[in-house]
């Protein structure tokens, strides 16, 4: 026999969770919790208790548990024996290793995108960057937040490679966990605007259908991000 549903905490839902956009409550809790993890409001390694999360978001444990399961499948949360659920974390050597792989594979994706993206797809990428430019934190050069999927510059280019094996390798694995570190290290001084300029130059190479230049610029972009991580992490500490 299934357990009875628990009553929701007696306070209002967070405004973004209480929306009427057609998504289920579990969908909205999932989106809010994911954003809080990516933005660093819930730091890597933080232990998450269901009671505290239910109170934080003003929801019952049913939709919360569904959201947690989905975040575990995206590798943003992990269950640790005798500890419970916590925000996933990578060691600095693991993260640097992943960035070396990203540099090679996303460079290849950019080269293929220059060959295979349609004109419409490239125009969509230009429009996306225009949307990013309107973000207040990016204007202030304090952070560069990109939502997942089609709202993410890197995701669009990976999809634009039209190479299913490459897409699965880059998006089907650690995409969401790496996205969290991408955002949190974007808050380093002067990095947001520099990253935006690097994105612009990559688009210029795509528009010119210059695959060699697109690959070079993407590799350089990711290499600089990796160097930024290494400079920003004190010796002996994890990011």
Buried (B, 14 or more C-beta within 10 A) or exposed (E): EEEEEEEBBEEEBBEEBEBEEEEEBBBBBBBBBBBBBBBBEBEBEBEBEBEEBBEBBBBBBBBBBBBBEBBBEBBBBBEEEEEEBBBBBBEBEEBBEBBEBBBEBBBBBBBBBBBBBEEEBBEBBEEBBEEBEEBEEBEEBBBBBBBBEEEBBBBBBBBBBBBEEBBEBBBEEBBBBBBBBBBBBBBBEEBBBBBBEBBEBBBBBBBEBBBEBBBBBBBBBBBBBBEBBEEBBEEEEBB
